[in-house]
Amino acid sequence: MTWLITGGAGFIGAHVVRAMTEAGERVAVYDDLSTGDLSRVPAGVPFVHGSTLDGDGLRRAMAELSVRGIVHLAAKKQVGESVERPLYYYRENVHGLQVLLGAAADSGVRAFLFSSSAAVYGMPDVELVTEDTPCAPINPYGETKLAGEWLVRAAGRAHGMATASMRYFNVAGAATPELADTGVFNLVPMVFEKLTRGEAPLIFGEDYDTADGTCVRDFIHVDDIASAHLTAARALLVREAGTDLTVNIGRGEGVSVREMINLIGEVTGYGADSAPVSVARRPGDPHRVVASAARIRAELGWSARRDPRDMVTSAWAGWCLRHPTARRGQRQKA
């Protein structure tokens, strides 16, 4: 059988493709390349250029590739953009998923793995976020992910697919420099960009109810995300048709924004240059969001292996590959 990986030319998707192919799984990539990069798709892996809004194209691809399982990562994912363009996000993330699930049901797909997000929880006021923590998303992006979970669960029950929803926390790092994230939307690349421009990193609020006053997050290596998908995909093949599983993917350990910035300064060699500047809080930033990883350990026997230093070191290697002058900090350290 073949696993169809939608969004497989993107940052996380390419890591999932890598993990699954290296483990011996047969995969194919379906991507519209709106944010993906074809160079991320390994040689020999079938690639179909298409949109999840194209039901006929999806059914044709599934028939030609003998698809029996889907890992769905294709989505729009920028929180700020989702606030500005909610109709676009609901069309791409919810309607696109509806079309994909319809094609999957018509094609006899029996396993469907959905890429969700910790954004479904909104601003949880708990020490550890479990899968039973109430979901209260605070932006259209999070809403589309929660609606997606509902849709996947319902379609799986109705059409005999085993399904799972994977709620990612703060993804960082890279398996290889070539697969590193090219966007500058998350903390680690945002700090890299500031440092290599000779500017101070920013901390959005240092008066939170945390040990050092800055927000605390659960950072998870993208390679761990990929291994979790491989584990879950294989588990779905032996689960009963129509069953559903929802799990967090995190380390279960919090790291503050200030701690992460300090680690970035140490790893990159920018050291004293990495002293951050504090500015006003951003609306909607919860003080602490850290996953409970108990359910995924119990259900799938999976746990994260990489620590924050691994994340920063691997992400920095990718940044330096694309920005050769960024090595200035490393030379200064030497």
N, C-alpha and C positions, 0 to 999 in steps of 0.2 A: 504493500500500500504506500501511498504518497501523502505526506503532510504538506498542505498548502499554507505557506506563511505569508499573510498579507502584511504589507509594510516591511518586507524582509530586506529592503535596501536602505532602511533607516538605521539610526544609531543602535537602538535596542534590538530591532529586528535582525540586523546583521550579526549581532552576537548570538541570537537564538539560532539562526541558520548555522553559524559556525559550530555551536555546541551540539546541535542535532546531527549534522553531517559527520562530525568527528566521532560521534557515538554510533555511527552506522545506520542512522535513520535516512530514509529516502525523502528528500524535501524538494519543493519547488517554490519559487518566489513570485508573488503577485503584488505589483506596486505601480502607482501612477507617477512616481518620481517627482512629485511636487516638492518634496523635501528630501527624498532618498537619493542615493548615489549608486548608479549601476556598478561602479568599480568595487563596491562592497560585496557584490554577489560573487561567490567563488566560481571559478571555471568548472564547467560540468554540471552546475545546478541550473535546471530549467528556469527561465524567466519569462513572465508574461506581463507586458505593459498594459495596465488597465485600471479602471476605477471600480470601487465597491458599489457604485451607483449603477453599474452596467450589469444587470442580471443575466442577459444573454451571454455576454462575454465571460462571466463567472461560470455559468453552466457549461459553456464550451471548454473552458480551461479544465474544469473538474473532470469532464468526460475524457478529454485527451490525455490527462495526466494520471488517471485512475485515483483521484483524490478520495480518501476515506477519513481523513482527519484535517482539521483546520486550526491553526494558531493565528488568532486575529489581533494584529498589532497596529494596523493602519488606522490612523486617527489624527485629528487636529488637537494640539495639546498645550497651546499657550493660554494661560489663564487670562492675562490682560486682553488679548485678542478676542477671547470668548465673550468678555464683557462688552466689547465694542461691536462684535458681530455674532450675536446669539443665533440668529437664523441660520447662518453659515455653519456654525458648530453643530446645531441640531440636525441639519441636513447631512453633513459629512459623517458625524459620529453616531447618530441614531438611525436616520433613514438609510444610510449606507450599510449599517449593521443589519437592518431589517431586510434589505435586498440580499445581502450575503447569506443570511440565515435561510431565506426562501430558496436560494440556489442550492444551499447545502442540503436542505430537506429534499428537494427534487432530485439531488444527485446521490442520495444514499449515504451521506456522510454520517459517521457514527460517533465521532469525538470532536468536540468544539471547545477550544481553550481561548478565553477572552482576557485581553489586557485591560485591567481596570486601574484604579489609582486610589491612594490614600486621600485624594481630594473628595471622595464620597463622604468622608467623616466631617468635613468642615472644620470647626474649631472645637475639638473635643477637650473637655476639662478633666482629663484622667491621667494617671501616671503612665499606664500602658494602654494602648488602643487595641482592644480585641475585636474580633470579627462580629461580636455582639454589641459593640459600642454603637449607639444610635447614629444613623447616617443623616447628616444635615448639611449638604453641600452649600457653599456660599457664593458660587459663581457658576455660569453656564457650563464650563468645562466639567466641573465635578458633577453637575446635574446630568450631563450626557453620559457620563460613566456609570452613574447609579441606574439611570434608565436602561443603559445597555445591559447591566447585570440582570435586571428584571426580564428584559426581552430574551436574553440568552437562556435563562432558567425556564421561562415559559415555553420557548420554542423547543428546548431539549425534551421537556416532558411530553409535549404534544407530538413530536416527531421521532421519539426514540433515540435521541442523542445523549451520550454522557457528556456533561458540561462542567466547566470550572471557570471561576473568575479570580484573577490574580491581582491583588491590590498592592501596587508598588509604593514604596516610600521614597526617599530622596536618592535618586540614582546618580552614580559617579563612576569614574575610572574608565578603563579600556582594557580589552584582552590583548590587543596589539596596538601600536601607535597608529596604524592605518585605519583602525576602526573607531578611533576616538571621536567624541561628540564634536561636531563642527559649529554648533550653536553656542550662543553666549547668553543663556537664559537662566542658568542655575548657578549656585554659589561658587563652585570651584572654578569654572571657566570665567565667571565674572571677575573673580579676584586675579586670575592669571592676566586678564586683559588690562586691569588697572595697573598691576605691577610692571608689566612690560611696556606700558605707556609712561612709566615714571610717575604714576598717580597713586594716591592712597586708597586702599580698599574702603568700602563703606559698610557700616553697621547700621541697620535700620532699627534703631531703638536699643538702648542699653539699660532700661528701667523695668524690664520684665521680672516676674517673680521666679527667677532661676538663680543658680549659684553665682554666676558672673553678670547677671542682668541682661544677657542676650538670649535670643531664641534657641531652643534645643530641638534638634532634629535627629532622625534615624537615617544615617547614610548607608546605602547598600551598593556594593560593587556591581557593575553591569554584568560581569561574568557570573556572579552569583545569581542574578536575575535570570540569565540564560540557563544555568544549570537547574534552577527551579522549574523553568518551563519544560525542559527535557524530562525531568522527573514526573511532573504533572501530566504531560502528554502521554507518557508510557502508562501511567496509572489509569488514565481514562479508558485505555483500550481493554482493561480487564474489569472496569466498573460496570455495574448494571445499567442498561439503557434507561435514559430518562432521569438518572441521578445527577445531582449538582453538588459542587464543592466550591466554597468561597474561602480564600486564605489570604492573609497578609504575607508580603515578602519584605522582610526587614531583618535587622540584626538583633533587635530587642535591646539596643544600647543607645543612649542619647549622647550626642556631641554638640556642644554649643557653637554658635556662629564664631565667637571669638576664639575658641579652641581650634576650630577648623582653619581660620585665617592664620593663626600662629603656626599650625602644622604646615600650611602651604608655604609660609615664609621660610621655614626650616628646610623643607624638601627642595624648594626651588633655588635656595641660596640667596634670596633677596633679603632675608633676615630683618635687619632694622628698618629696611625700606617698606616692610609689610605692616607697619603700625597703622591700624585702621582709624578712620574718622567716623564719629558717631553723628547720625542725622536722625530726623524724626521717624517715628514708627510708620510702617506702611499699613494702610487699612486692611483688616482681615488677617493679619499675621498672628496665629495662636502662639502662646508662649512656649508650648511643648507639644510635640507630636512624635511619639516613639511607639513602635509596633510591639505588640506581643507576638512572638514567633512560635508560641506553643502549639497552635493548631496544625501548622504545616509540618512541624516535627512529628506530631502524633499521627497525622493522616498520611503523610508521604515519606517520613523518615528523612526529611531534608533540613539542613541548617546552613547558614552562611559561613564561608571560610575566610573571606578577605576582610582586613581591617582598614580603618581610614588612611593609614600610611600607604597601603597598597593602592587605594583609590587615587590619592593625590599623586603618587609617583608615576602610576601608569597614565593618568590623565595629562600630567606634565610632559611625558615623553611624546604623547600625541600632539600637544600644543606646540612643542619645539619642532616637530616634524613640519608643521604648517607655518610656523613663525620662527625661522632660524635665528633671528636676532634676539629671541627670548632667552637664549643661552647665556646672555650677559650675566644674569644672576648667578648661574652655576659657576662661571669663571671667577666672579668676585668672591664666592665662597671659597674656592680653591686657593 
